[in-house]
Protein backbone atom coordinates (compact mmCIF):
# COMPACT_ATOMS: atom_id res chain seq x y z
CA UNK A 1 0.00 0.00 0.00
CA UNK A 2 1.30 3.32 -1.02
CA UNK A 3 1.00 5.26 2.25
CA UNK A 4 1.31 2.59 4.92
CA UNK A 5 5.07 2.89 5.44
CA UNK A 6 4.87 6.69 5.40
CA UNK A 7 2.11 6.75 8.01
CA UNK A 8 3.92 4.24 10.21
CA UNK A 9 7.14 6.25 10.10
CA UNK A 10 5.28 9.50 10.86
CA UNK A 11 4.09 7.87 14.09
CA UNK A 12 7.58 6.46 14.74
CA UNK A 13 6.38 2.91 15.26
CA UNK A 14 7.93 -0.30 14.06
CA UNK A 15 6.28 -2.88 11.84
CA UNK A 16 6.21 -5.17 14.85
CA UNK A 17 4.40 -2.60 17.03
CA UNK A 18 1.83 -1.97 14.30
CA UNK A 19 1.32 -5.70 13.82
CA UNK A 20 0.90 -6.24 17.55
CA UNK A 21 -1.54 -3.33 17.89
CA UNK A 22 -3.68 -4.76 15.09
CA UNK A 23 -3.27 -8.40 16.08
CA UNK A 24 -1.51 -9.15 12.81
CA UNK A 25 1.74 -10.70 11.67
CA UNK A 26 4.77 -8.41 11.18
CA UNK A 27 5.55 -10.23 7.94
CA UNK A 28 2.16 -9.19 6.56
CA UNK A 29 2.86 -5.53 7.35
CA UNK A 30 6.19 -5.80 5.53
CA UNK A 31 4.55 -7.36 2.49
CA UNK A 32 1.86 -4.67 2.39
CA UNK A 33 4.51 -1.94 2.57
CA UNK A 34 6.58 -3.53 -0.19
CA UNK A 35 3.46 -4.17 -2.29
CA UNK A 36 4.16 -7.90 -2.34
CA UNK A 37 0.67 -8.54 -0.98
CA UNK A 38 -2.66 -6.69 -1.08
CA UNK A 39 -4.70 -6.18 2.05
CA UNK A 40 -8.26 -7.44 2.12
CA UNK A 41 -11.16 -5.10 2.84
CA UNK A 42 -11.27 -5.82 6.58
CA UNK A 43 -7.53 -5.13 6.90
CA UNK A 44 -7.84 -1.87 4.96
CA UNK A 45 -10.52 -0.75 7.41
CA UNK A 46 -8.32 -1.68 10.41
CA UNK A 47 -5.35 0.22 9.00
CA UNK A 48 -7.39 3.29 8.04
CA UNK A 49 -9.02 3.39 11.47
CA UNK A 50 -5.68 2.92 13.23
CA UNK A 51 -4.09 5.85 11.39
CA UNK A 52 -7.34 7.88 11.29
CA UNK A 53 -7.22 8.27 7.51
CA UNK A 54 -9.52 7.29 4.66
CA UNK A 55 -8.97 4.11 2.71
CA UNK A 56 -8.54 6.26 -0.40
CA UNK A 57 -5.67 8.10 1.30
CA UNK A 58 -4.10 4.84 2.41
CA UNK A 59 -4.18 3.59 -1.18
CA UNK A 60 -2.80 6.85 -2.57
CA UNK A 61 -6.01 7.81 -4.37
CA UNK A 62 -6.29 11.18 -2.62
CA UNK A 63 -4.03 13.54 -0.73
CA UNK A 64 -6.74 14.31 1.85
CA UNK A 65 -6.30 12.20 4.95
N, CA, C and O atoms as a Maestro MAE file, in Angstrom:
{
 s_m_m2io_version
 :::
 2.0.0
}

f_m_ct {
 s_m_title
 :::
 protein
 m_atom[260] {
  # First column is atom index #
  i_m_mmod_type
  r_m_x_coord
  r_m_y_coord
  r_m_z_coord
  i_m_residue_number
  s_m_chain_name
  s_m_pdb_residue_name
  s_m_pdb_atom_name
  i_m_atomic_number
  :::
  1 25 0.838 -1.171 0.000 1 A "UNK " " N  " 7
  2 3 0.000 0.000 0.000 1 A "UNK " " CA " 6
  3 2 0.879 1.229 0.000 1 A "UNK " " C  " 6
  4 15 1.903 1.295 0.680 1 A "UNK " " O  " 8
  5 25 0.461 2.173 -0.762 2 A "UNK " " N  " 7
  6 3 1.299 3.323 -1.022 2 A "UNK " " CA " 6
  7 2 1.675 4.136 0.204 2 A "UNK " " C  " 6
  8 15 2.816 4.587 0.307 2 A "UNK " " O  " 8
  9 25 0.760 4.336 1.126 3 A "UNK " " N  " 7
  10 3 1.001 5.256 2.245 3 A "UNK " " CA " 6
  11 2 1.285 4.572 3.581 3 A "UNK " " C  " 6
  12 15 1.596 5.252 4.558 3 A "UNK " " O  " 8
  13 25 1.188 3.273 3.645 4 A "UNK " " N  " 7
  14 3 1.312 2.589 4.925 4 A "UNK " " CA " 6
  15 2 2.664 2.857 5.591 4 A "UNK " " C  " 6
  16 15 2.712 3.219 6.767 4 A "UNK " " O  " 8
  17 25 3.734 2.687 4.866 5 A "UNK " " N  " 7
  18 3 5.070 2.894 5.441 5 A "UNK " " CA " 6
  19 2 5.240 4.341 5.897 5 A "UNK " " C  " 6
  20 15 5.781 4.606 6.971 5 A "UNK " " O  " 8
  21 25 4.775 5.261 5.076 6 A "UNK " " N  " 7
  22 3 4.872 6.692 5.403 6 A "UNK " " CA " 6
  23 2 4.115 7.013 6.695 6 A "UNK " " C  " 6
  24 15 4.634 7.711 7.565 6 A "UNK " " O  " 8
  25 25 2.904 6.508 6.813 7 A "UNK " " N  " 7
  26 3 2.108 6.748 8.011 7 A "UNK " " CA " 6
  27 2 2.754 6.129 9.246 7 A "UNK " " C  " 6
  28 15 2.776 6.734 10.317 7 A "UNK " " O  " 8
  29 25 3.274 4.928 9.086 8 A "UNK " " N  " 7
  30 3 3.919 4.239 10.208 8 A "UNK " " CA " 6
  31 2 5.143 5.022 10.674 8 A "UNK " " C  " 6
  32 15 5.359 5.187 11.874 8 A "UNK " " O  " 8
  33 25 5.930 5.495 9.738 9 A "UNK " " N  " 7
  34 3 7.141 6.248 10.096 9 A "UNK " " CA " 6
  35 2 6.799 7.600 10.719 9 A "UNK " " C  " 6
  36 15 7.510 8.065 11.610 9 A "UNK " " O  " 8
  37 25 5.716 8.235 10.259 10 A "UNK " " N  " 7
  38 3 5.276 9.496 10.863 10 A "UNK " " CA " 6
  39 2 4.983 9.308 12.345 10 A "UNK " " C  " 6
  40 15 5.264 10.189 13.157 10 A "UNK " " O  " 8
  41 25 4.420 8.167 12.690 11 A "UNK " " N  " 7
  42 3 4.091 7.870 14.092 11 A "UNK " " CA " 6
  43 2 5.279 7.280 14.852 11 A "UNK " " C  " 6
  44 15 5.208 7.079 16.064 11 A "UNK " " O  " 8
  45 25 6.356 7.009 14.144 12 A "UNK " " N  " 7
  46 3 7.578 6.461 14.740 12 A "UNK " " CA " 6
  47 2 7.313 5.131 15.441 12 A "UNK " " C  " 6
  48 15 7.728 4.910 16.578 12 A "UNK " " O  " 8
  49 25 6.613 4.256 14.729 13 A "UNK " " N  " 7
  50 3 6.376 2.913 15.258 13 A "UNK " " CA " 6
  51 2 6.959 1.883 14.308 13 A "UNK " " C  " 6
  52 15 7.047 2.109 13.102 13 A "UNK " " O  " 8
  53 25 7.348 0.771 14.857 14 A "UNK " " N  " 7
  54 3 7.928 -0.304 14.057 14 A "UNK " " CA " 6
  55 2 6.822 -1.136 13.411 14 A "UNK " " C  " 6
  56 15 5.653 -1.050 13.787 14 A "UNK " " O  " 8
  57 25 7.220 -1.933 12.440 15 A "UNK " " N  " 7
  58 3 6.278 -2.878 11.838 15 A "UNK " " CA " 6
  59 2 5.742 -3.826 12.904 15 A "UNK " " C  " 6
  60 15 4.560 -4.168 12.907 15 A "UNK " " O  " 8
  61 25 6.615 -4.243 13.799 16 A "UNK " " N  " 7
  62 3 6.208 -5.173 14.850 16 A "UNK " " CA " 6
  63 2 5.167 -4.539 15.766 16 A "UNK " " C  " 6
  64 15 4.177 -5.186 16.109 16 A "UNK " " O  " 8
  65 25 5.370 -3.286 16.167 17 A "UNK " " N  " 7
  66 3 4.400 -2.596 17.029 17 A "UNK " " CA " 6
  67 2 3.053 -2.481 16.326 17 A "UNK " " C  " 6
  68 15 2.013 -2.749 16.926 17 A "UNK " " O  " 8
  69 25 3.071 -2.086 15.069 18 A "UNK " " N  " 7
  70 3 1.834 -1.969 14.303 18 A "UNK " " CA " 6
  71 2 1.128 -3.322 14.220 18 A "UNK " " C  " 6
  72 15 -0.081 -3.422 14.430 18 A "UNK " " O  " 8
  73 25 1.895 -4.343 13.915 19 A "UNK " " N  " 7
  74 3 1.324 -5.695 13.819 19 A "UNK " " CA " 6
  75 2 0.715 -6.125 15.152 19 A "UNK " " C  " 6
  76 15 -0.378 -6.691 15.185 19 A "UNK " " O  " 8
  77 25 1.409 -5.862 16.230 20 A "UNK " " N  " 7
  78 3 0.898 -6.244 17.547 20 A "UNK " " CA " 6
  79 2 -0.367 -5.455 17.895 20 A "UNK " " C  " 6
  80 15 -1.324 -6.019 18.425 20 A "UNK " " O  " 8
  81 25 -0.371 -4.160 17.601 21 A "UNK " " N  " 7
  82 3 -1.536 -3.327 17.891 21 A "UNK " " CA " 6
  83 2 -2.775 -3.799 17.133 21 A "UNK " " C  " 6
  84 15 -3.898 -3.679 17.625 21 A "UNK " " O  " 8
  85 25 -2.563 -4.335 15.935 22 A "UNK " " N  " 7
  86 3 -3.682 -4.758 15.090 22 A "UNK " " CA " 6
  87 2 -3.898 -6.264 15.107 22 A "UNK " " C  " 6
  88 15 -4.709 -6.797 14.350 22 A "UNK " " O  " 8
  89 25 -3.154 -6.948 15.990 23 A "UNK " " N  " 7
  90 3 -3.267 -8.404 16.084 23 A "UNK " " CA " 6
  91 2 -3.008 -9.069 14.729 23 A "UNK " " C  " 6
  92 15 -3.764 -9.923 14.266 23 A "UNK " " O  " 8
  93 25 -1.906 -8.638 14.120 24 A "UNK " " N  " 7
  94 3 -1.507 -9.150 12.811 24 A "UNK " " CA " 6
  95 2 -0.084 -9.672 12.891 24 A "UNK " " C  " 6
  96 15 0.564 -9.591 13.934 24 A "UNK " " O  " 8
  97 25 0.386 -10.200 11.791 25 A "UNK " " N  " 7
  98 3 1.744 -10.704 11.667 25 A "UNK " " CA " 6
  99 2 2.643 -9.606 11.099 25 A "UNK " " C  " 6
  100 15 2.254 -8.919 10.155 25 A "UNK " " O  " 8
  101 25 3.827 -9.435 11.657 26 A "UNK " " N  " 7
  102 3 4.770 -8.415 11.177 26 A "UNK " " CA " 6
  103 2 5.139 -8.648 9.721 26 A "UNK " " C  " 6
  104 15 5.342 -7.694 8.971 26 A "UNK " " O  " 8
  105 25 5.225 -9.896 9.320 27 A "UNK " " N  " 7
  106 3 5.554 -10.226 7.938 27 A "UNK " " CA " 6
  107 2 4.486 -9.694 6.976 27 A "UNK " " C  " 6
  108 15 4.806 -9.263 5.869 27 A "UNK " " O  " 8
  109 25 3.242 -9.724 7.393 28 A "UNK " " N  " 7
  110 3 2.158 -9.194 6.560 28 A "UNK " " CA " 6
  111 2 2.319 -7.691 6.365 28 A "UNK " " C  " 6
  112 15 2.143 -7.179 5.259 28 A "UNK " " O  " 8
  113 25 2.654 -6.989 7.439 29 A "UNK " " N  " 7
  114 3 2.862 -5.535 7.347 29 A "UNK " " CA " 6
  115 2 3.979 -5.243 6.354 29 A "UNK " " C  " 6
  116 15 3.848 -4.356 5.512 29 A "UNK " " O  " 8
  117 25 5.066 -5.978 6.449 30 A "UNK " " N  " 7
  118 3 6.189 -5.799 5.530 30 A "UNK " " CA " 6
  119 2 5.757 -6.025 4.085 30 A "UNK " " C  " 6
  120 15 6.121 -5.257 3.194 30 A "UNK " " O  " 8
  121 25 4.997 -7.059 3.861 31 A "UNK " " N  " 7
  122 3 4.548 -7.361 2.494 31 A "UNK " " CA " 6
  123 2 3.586 -6.305 1.966 31 A "UNK " " C  " 6
  124 15 3.614 -5.987 0.777 31 A "UNK " " O  " 8
  125 25 2.744 -5.762 2.820 32 A "UNK " " N  " 7
  126 3 1.863 -4.673 2.386 32 A "UNK " " CA " 6
  127 2 2.692 -3.450 2.003 32 A "UNK " " C  " 6
  128 15 2.446 -2.824 0.972 32 A "UNK " " O  " 8
  129 25 3.674 -3.113 2.838 33 A "UNK " " N  " 7
  130 3 4.506 -1.937 2.574 33 A "UNK " " CA " 6
  131 2 5.319 -2.086 1.289 33 A "UNK " " C  " 6
  132 15 5.530 -1.112 0.568 33 A "UNK " " O  " 8
  133 25 5.764 -3.283 1.012 34 A "UNK " " N  " 7
  134 3 6.577 -3.530 -0.188 34 A "UNK " " CA " 6
  135 2 5.740 -3.932 -1.392 34 A "UNK " " C  " 6
  136 15 6.274 -4.302 -2.438 34 A "UNK " " O  " 8
  137 25 4.421 -3.855 -1.234 35 A "UNK " " N  " 7
  138 3 3.463 -4.173 -2.286 35 A "UNK " " CA " 6
  139 2 3.654 -5.577 -2.853 35 A "UNK " " C  " 6
  140 15 3.452 -5.820 -4.043 35 A "UNK " " O  " 8
  141 25 4.048 -6.491 -1.974 36 A "UNK " " N  " 7
  142 3 4.159 -7.895 -2.344 36 A "UNK " " CA " 6
  143 2 2.846 -8.619 -2.090 36 A "UNK " " C  " 6
  144 15 2.641 -9.744 -2.546 36 A "UNK " " O  " 8
  145 25 1.962 -7.957 -1.356 37 A "UNK " " N  " 7
  146 3 0.672 -8.536 -0.984 37 A "UNK " " CA " 6
  147 2 -0.340 -7.403 -0.864 37 A "UNK " " C  " 6
  148 15 0.012 -6.290 -0.474 37 A "UNK " " O  " 8
  149 25 -1.599 -7.685 -1.201 38 A "UNK " " N  " 7
  150 3 -2.655 -6.693 -1.075 38 A "UNK " " CA " 6
  151 2 -3.522 -7.030 0.133 38 A "UNK " " C  " 6
  152 15 -3.862 -8.187 0.380 38 A "UNK " " O  " 8
  153 25 -3.863 -5.994 0.867 39 A "UNK " " N  " 7
  154 3 -4.701 -6.176 2.052 39 A "UNK " " CA " 6
  155 2 -6.149 -6.408 1.627 39 A "UNK " " C  " 6
  156 15 -6.624 -5.831 0.648 39 A "UNK " " O  " 8
  157 25 -6.834 -7.254 2.374 40 A "UNK " " N  " 7
  158 3 -8.260 -7.441 2.118 40 A "UNK " " CA " 6
  159 2 -9.024 -6.254 2.706 40 A "UNK " " C  " 6
  160 15 -8.455 -5.396 3.380 40 A "UNK " " O  " 8
  161 25 -10.318 -6.230 2.432 41 A "UNK " " N  " 7
  162 3 -11.156 -5.101 2.840 41 A "UNK " " CA " 6
  163 2 -11.137 -4.882 4.347 41 A "UNK " " C  " 6
  164 15 -11.010 -3.745 4.802 41 A "UNK " " O  " 8
  165 25 -11.259 -5.940 5.118 42 A "UNK " " N  " 7
  166 3 -11.273 -5.822 6.583 42 A "UNK " " CA " 6
  167 2 -9.952 -5.244 7.096 42 A "UNK " " C  " 6
  168 15 -9.949 -4.438 8.027 42 A "UNK " " O  " 8
  169 25 -8.841 -5.646 6.500 43 A "UNK " " N  " 7
  170 3 -7.528 -5.131 6.904 43 A "UNK " " CA " 6
  171 2 -7.385 -3.663 6.530 43 A "UNK " " C  " 6
  172 15 -6.824 -2.883 7.299 43 A "UNK " " O  " 8
  173 25 -7.883 -3.278 5.364 44 A "UNK " " N  " 7
  174 3 -7.843 -1.870 4.961 44 A "UNK " " CA " 6
  175 2 -8.593 -1.008 5.970 44 A "UNK " " C  " 6
  176 15 -8.138 0.078 6.328 44 A "UNK " " O  " 8
  177 25 -9.734 -1.494 6.422 45 A "UNK " " N  " 7
  178 3 -10.516 -0.749 7.414 45 A "UNK " " CA " 6
  179 2 -9.734 -0.620 8.719 45 A "UNK " " C  " 6
  180 15 -9.681 0.461 9.307 45 A "UNK " " O  " 8
  181 25 -9.126 -1.720 9.175 46 A "UNK " " N  " 7
  182 3 -8.322 -1.682 10.412 46 A "UNK " " CA " 6
  183 2 -7.202 -0.658 10.308 46 A "UNK " " C  " 6
  184 15 -6.991 0.139 11.222 46 A "UNK " " O  " 8
  185 25 -6.483 -0.684 9.183 47 A "UNK " " N  " 7
  186 3 -5.353 0.224 8.995 47 A "UNK " " CA " 6
  187 2 -5.816 1.678 8.908 47 A "UNK " " C  " 6
  188 15 -5.207 2.561 9.511 47 A "UNK " " O  " 8
  189 25 -6.880 1.926 8.168 48 A "UNK " " N  " 7
  190 3 -7.394 3.291 8.037 48 A "UNK " " CA " 6
  191 2 -7.877 3.814 9.384 48 A "UNK " " C  " 6
  192 15 -7.625 4.970 9.724 48 A "UNK " " O  " 8
  193 25 -8.561 2.984 10.145 49 A "UNK " " N  " 7
  194 3 -9.022 3.391 11.474 49 A "UNK " " CA " 6
  195 2 -7.844 3.648 12.410 49 A "UNK " " C  " 6
  196 15 -7.847 4.622 13.164 49 A "UNK " " O  " 8
  197 25 -6.850 2.787 12.364 50 A "UNK " " N  " 7
  198 3 -5.676 2.918 13.228 50 A "UNK " " CA " 6
  199 2 -4.971 4.260 12.993 50 A "UNK " " C  " 6
  200 15 -4.589 4.945 13.942 50 A "UNK " " O  " 8
  201 25 -4.804 4.623 11.719 51 A "UNK " " N  " 7
  202 3 -4.091 5.852 11.386 51 A "UNK " " CA " 6
  203 2 -5.029 7.055 11.228 51 A "UNK " " C  " 6
  204 15 -4.575 8.164 10.947 51 A "UNK " " O  " 8
  205 25 -6.338 6.833 11.408 52 A "UNK " " N  " 7
  206 3 -7.339 7.884 11.289 52 A "UNK " " CA " 6
  207 2 -7.262 8.585 9.927 52 A "UNK " " C  " 6
  208 15 -7.235 9.813 9.839 52 A "UNK " " O  " 8
  209 25 -7.227 7.775 8.884 53 A "UNK " " N  " 7
  210 3 -7.220 8.274 7.511 53 A "UNK " " CA " 6
  211 2 -8.272 7.508 6.713 53 A "UNK " " C  " 6
  212 15 -8.792 6.491 7.170 53 A "UNK " " O  " 8
  213 25 -8.575 8.004 5.529 54 A "UNK " " N  " 7
  214 3 -9.515 7.291 4.662 54 A "UNK " " CA " 6
  215 2 -8.786 6.152 3.944 54 A "UNK " " C  " 6
  216 15 -7.562 6.156 3.815 54 A "UNK " " O  " 8
  217 25 -9.555 5.201 3.493 55 A "UNK " " N  " 7
  218 3 -8.975 4.114 2.708 55 A "UNK " " CA " 6
  219 2 -8.398 4.664 1.410 55 A "UNK " " C  " 6
  220 15 -7.354 4.200 0.952 55 A "UNK " " O  " 8
  221 25 -9.064 5.644 0.817 56 A "UNK " " N  " 7
  222 3 -8.537 6.259 -0.404 56 A "UNK " " CA " 6
  223 2 -7.169 6.888 -0.164 56 A "UNK " " C  " 6
  224 15 -6.289 6.795 -1.021 56 A "UNK " " O  " 8
  225 25 -6.980 7.522 0.981 57 A "UNK " " N  " 7
  226 3 -5.671 8.099 1.299 57 A "UNK " " CA " 6
  227 2 -4.641 6.986 1.462 57 A "UNK " " C  " 6
  228 15 -3.531 7.078 0.936 57 A "UNK " " O  " 8
  229 25 -5.002 5.961 2.174 58 A "UNK " " N  " 7
  230 3 -4.101 4.837 2.406 58 A "UNK " " CA " 6
  231 2 -3.626 4.228 1.091 58 A "UNK " " C  " 6
  232 15 -2.471 3.820 0.968 58 A "UNK " " O  " 8
  233 25 -4.512 4.172 0.127 59 A "UNK " " N  " 7
  234 3 -4.184 3.590 -1.178 59 A "UNK " " CA " 6
  235 2 -3.570 4.590 -2.147 59 A "UNK " " C  " 6
  236 15 -3.232 4.228 -3.273 59 A "UNK " " O  " 8
  237 25 -3.422 5.847 -1.723 60 A "UNK " " N  " 7
  238 3 -2.800 6.846 -2.574 60 A "UNK " " CA " 6
  239 2 -3.729 7.432 -3.612 60 A "UNK " " C  " 6
  240 15 -3.271 8.012 -4.597 60 A "UNK " " O  " 8
  241 25 -5.033 7.291 -3.406 61 A "UNK " " N  " 7
  242 3 -6.014 7.807 -4.371 61 A "UNK " " CA " 6
  243 2 -6.365 9.258 -4.124 61 A "UNK " " C  " 6
  244 15 -6.936 9.910 -4.997 61 A "UNK " " O  " 8
  245 25 -6.036 9.777 -2.950 62 A "UNK " " N  " 7
  246 3 -6.290 11.176 -2.618 62 A "UNK " " CA " 6
  247 2 -5.197 11.665 -1.674 62 A "UNK " " C  " 6
  248 15 -4.546 10.874 -0.991 62 A "UNK " " O  " 8
  249 25 -5.011 12.973 -1.647 63 A "UNK " " N  " 7
  250 3 -4.027 13.543 -0.727 63 A "UNK " " CA " 6
  251 2 -4.668 13.996 0.582 63 A "UNK " " C  " 6
  252 15 -3.972 14.406 1.511 63 A "UNK " " O  " 8
  253 25 -5.997 13.920 0.651 64 A "UNK " " N  " 7
  254 3 -6.735 14.310 1.848 64 A "UNK " " CA " 6
  255 2 -6.830 13.129 2.798 64 A "UNK " " C  " 6
  256 15 -7.398 12.090 2.459 64 A "UNK " " O  " 8
  257 25 -6.272 13.295 3.986 65 A "UNK " " N  " 7
  258 3 -6.304 12.201 4.949 65 A "UNK " " CA " 6
  259 2 -7.712 11.913 5.380 65 A "UNK " " C  " 6
  260 15 -7.938 11.017 6.193 65 A "UNK " " O  " 8
  :::
 }
 m_bond[259] {
  # First column is bond index #
  i_m_from
  i_m_to
  i_m_order
  :::
  1 1 2 1
  2 2 3 1
  3 3 4 2
  4 3 5 1
  5 5 6 1
  6 6 7 1
  7 7 8 2
  8 7 9 1
  9 9 10 1
  10 10 11 1
  11 11 12 2
  12 11 13 1
  13 13 14 1
  14 14 15 1
  15 15 16 2
  16 15 17 1
  17 17 18 1
  18 18 19 1
  19 19 20 2
  20 19 21 1
  21 21 22 1
  22 22 23 1
  23 23 24 2
  24 23 25 1
  25 25 26 1
  26 26 27 1
  27 27 28 2
  28 27 29 1
  29 29 30 1
  30 30 31 1
  31 31 32 2
  32 31 33 1
  33 33 34 1
  34 34 35 1
  35 35 36 2
  36 35 37 1
  37 37 38 1
  38 38 39 1
  39 39 40 2
  40 39 41 1
  41 41 42 1
  42 42 43 1
  43 43 44 2
  44 43 45 1
  45 45 46 1
  46 46 47 1
  47 47 48 2
  48 47 49 1
  49 49 50 1
  50 50 51 1
  51 51 52 2
  52 51 53 1
  53 53 54 1
  54 54 55 1
  55 55 56 2
  56 55 57 1
  57 57 58 1
  58 58 59 1
  59 59 60 2
  60 59 61 1
  61 61 62 1
  62 62 63 1
  63 63 64 2
  64 63 65 1
  65 65 66 1
  66 66 67 1
  67 67 68 2
  68 67 69 1
  69 69 70 1
  70 70 71 1
  71 71 72 2
  72 71 73 1
  73 73 74 1
  74 74 75 1
  75 75 76 2
  76 75 77 1
  77 77 78 1
  78 78 79 1
  79 79 80 2
  80 79 81 1
  81 81 82 1
  82 82 83 1
  83 83 84 2
  84 83 85 1
  85 85 86 1
  86 86 87 1
  87 87 88 2
  88 87 89 1
  89 89 90 1
  90 90 91 1
  91 91 92 2
  92 91 93 1
  93 93 94 1
  94 94 95 1
  95 95 96 2
  96 95 97 1
  97 97 98 1
  98 98 99 1
  99 99 100 2
  100 99 101 1
  101 101 102 1
  102 102 103 1
  103 103 104 2
  104 103 105 1
  105 105 106 1
  106 106 107 1
  107 107 108 2
  108 107 109 1
  109 109 110 1
  110 110 111 1
  111 111 112 2
  112 111 113 1
  113 113 114 1
  114 114 115 1
  115 115 116 2
  116 115 117 1
  117 117 118 1
  118 118 119 1
  119 119 120 2
  120 119 121 1
  121 121 122 1
  122 122 123 1
  123 123 124 2
  124 123 125 1
  125 125 126 1
  126 126 127 1
  127 127 128 2
  128 127 129 1
  129 129 130 1
  130 130 131 1
  131 131 132 2
  132 131 133 1
  133 133 134 1
  134 134 135 1
  135 135 136 2
  136 135 137 1
  137 137 138 1
  138 138 139 1
  139 139 140 2
  140 139 141 1
  141 141 142 1
  142 142 143 1
  143 143 144 2
  144 143 145 1
  145 145 146 1
  146 146 147 1
  147 147 148 2
  148 147 149 1
  149 149 150 1
  150 150 151 1
  151 151 152 2
  152 151 153 1
  153 153 154 1
  154 154 155 1
  155 155 156 2
  156 155 157 1
  157 157 158 1
  158 158 159 1
  159 159 160 2
  160 159 161 1
  161 161 162 1
  162 162 163 1
  163 163 164 2
  164 163 165 1
  165 165 166 1
  166 166 167 1
  167 167 168 2
  168 167 169 1
  169 169 170 1
  170 170 171 1
  171 171 172 2
  172 171 173 1
  173 173 174 1
  174 174 175 1
  175 175 176 2
  176 175 177 1
  177 177 178 1
  178 178 179 1
  179 179 180 2
  180 179 181 1
  181 181 182 1
  182 182 183 1
  183 183 184 2
  184 183 185 1
  185 185 186 1
  186 186 187 1
  187 187 188 2
  188 187 189 1
  189 189 190 1
  190 190 191 1
  191 191 192 2
  192 191 193 1
  193 193 194 1
  194 194 195 1
  195 195 196 2
  196 195 197 1
  197 197 198 1
  198 198 199 1
  199 199 200 2
  200 199 201 1
  201 201 202 1
  202 202 203 1
  203 203 204 2
  204 203 205 1
  205 205 206 1
  206 206 207 1
  207 207 208 2
  208 207 209 1
  209 209 210 1
  210 210 211 1
  211 211 212 2
  212 211 213 1
  213 213 214 1
  214 214 215 1
  215 215 216 2
  216 215 217 1
  217 217 218 1
  218 218 219 1
  219 219 220 2
  220 219 221 1
  221 221 222 1
  222 222 223 1
  223 223 224 2
  224 223 225 1
  225 225 226 1
  226 226 227 1
  227 227 228 2
  228 227 229 1
  229 229 230 1
  230 230 231 1
  231 231 232 2
  232 231 233 1
  233 233 234 1
  234 234 235 1
  235 235 236 2
  236 235 237 1
  237 237 238 1
  238 238 239 1
  239 239 240 2
  240 239 241 1
  241 241 242 1
  242 242 243 1
  243 243 244 2
  244 243 245 1
  245 245 246 1
  246 246 247 1
  247 247 248 2
  248 247 249 1
  249 249 250 1
  250 250 251 1
  251 251 252 2
  252 251 253 1
  253 253 254 1
  254 254 255 1
  255 255 256 2
  256 255 257 1
  257 257 258 1
  258 258 259 1
  259 259 260 2
  :::
 }
}
